[in-house]
Amino acid sequence: MIKLSQNPIFIVGFPRSGTTLLQSILATQKNIFSFPETHYFCSIQNHIKTESTGFINPNCLVRVFKKIEEKTDLKFSSEKIKIIEKLASSNQLNIKTLFEFLVQELLFKHEKIDLLSDFRWVEKTPGHISHVNFIHELYPNGIF
């Protein structure tokens, strides 16, 4: 598993404001990779239940996996699900970690990034505009 860059580019905005064009332009650049919209912070996160410690309650994961598949057309392998469930059961899975599992899977599905050691990823979900402050807390070096 690759370690994701912690300075991603998040493209947010309103419908028909040019977010897809911007994503397409950025994706033409060397070592910049993008993938389909995740809807993670504006939709999937609504199904995540966290404990007071900030870690994800393992009991919500089945519903979350279903929502991820619905929104991204990505189905985690049974091996990956076991890893995620084990992390949740041992209070090591938080919202950012689960998001990064999703990002890694989407990048592997759509690109050959396993051959690269240095890259930057672009996440474009216009609806994340309402969650910029929270996303910025997770990725203080990210660009919006």
ABEGO torsion letter per residue (X at the ends): XBBBBABBBBBBEBBGAGAAAAAAAAAABBGBBBBBBAGAAAAAAAABBBBAAGBBBAAAAAAAAAAAAAAAGBBBBAAAAAAAAAAAAAGABBAAAAAAAAAAAAAAAABBAAABABBBBBBBBAAAAAAAAAAAAABAABBX
